[in-house]
Amino acid sequence: MSTFHDRAQFEGVMAQLFERLMAAPAIARPLGETAMVVRFRYPDLGSVITFDFKRSPPAFSTDDGGQADVEMVQSSDTAHEFWLGRLNAVRAIATGKVRARGDVAKALKLLPAIRPAFAIYPEVLKARGLAEDARRAAPRVRARPSWERRLRALWPRHRELDRSRLPTDTVPPTTPEAIAPPTAVAPLPEEATALRVAMLERMLRIRALEETLAEQWEHGALPTAAIHLSTGQEAVAVGVCFALRADDVVATTHRGHGHMLAKGAPADKMMAEIFGKDSGLCQGKGGSMHVTDASIGALGANGIVGASPILAAGAALAFSHRDEDRVAVAFMGDGATNQGMFHEALNLAAAWKLPVLFVVENNGYGEFTSQRRSTPIERLSDRAASYGMPGVTIEGNDVDLVHRTARDLVRRAREGGGPALLEC
């Protein structure tokens, strides 16, 4: 069932919405400053709508003439979802639900400015007698639990993310690069209870950031077509990283937010980086999949499945040549253990007894393929035996167990015992 009965009804709604937006200075001002002509085509209704922000005042028309800076082709129902605040514009463009051409990046930069319109659109529908039709046609969205409320209940002293520092635009910067000051990481507590409290607080921080990212991505606020979260794997990141010294290093994957935060990266700079801000860890140029912070010993996140073992083995080789008692850790998913780089890294590390720990976060699936359909063994840690190194499988949600196990394997590597494979 379509939301709108015909072209005239749809264009009437859009015209009144435009009028309401232009009457709101907080919305009209940033739109007018863009000096853009934005055209929308709706093939299901045969409608064309043009917003001309080059004119003063901005103009609305159903004309198809003139050059547009950006043009988007979509259905009227897709437009309805967007104005209700239920459409991720970036994902819709990436998946072809919305076909766009022209200066799309500049158009996406308008998203934060028009977000207040999401509250105005239902009022327009109601004013035109379409509220009931809209309720029937609008997609149902299940309410997400509030993790902020849960975190406050679990840990009252947990510091919430400073939302006032969340960036508002979505375009990477073009300003000259500056050398970022190194991250100051506080030493970990030595007393057992204090250490466990610190691990809990770090896990909560990771979960809070990941949940905020998920929410922002659903709203189309992130300048990326995909966001890779590590929700549910916080205990692995924290348990392992808390077993390391400040000068030890980690190599991670495209799902690396949690590992970076566990090693000591600041949450505000991590968030700024993912939003493409020049105040981010990589001045907004790394984004979600390639974020890093060299000052905390992070070799970087990357999108090549199976690359982290090679990077960590290289760092461990450098430590060995320099006679340094440092250790490298490679985080990877279960799918990476079927890549040639994984086996090459393990073989090299074992042959040269490198101080490296390979950590497999096994969630049972490599992309969309289950482990039982792609791997002939049940325990991935059994592959360690092929290279003469210890292989251990543990419960990855038990942060104390992860920490104790990683601490022992890291100590072994630091003392010259060579590499090990830890499956969580």
Summary of the structure (lengths in Angstrom):
residues: 424
radius of gyration: 25.4
end to end distance: 46.9
largest distance: 76.8
contacts: 1384
relative contact order: 0.08
helix: 45%
strand: 12%
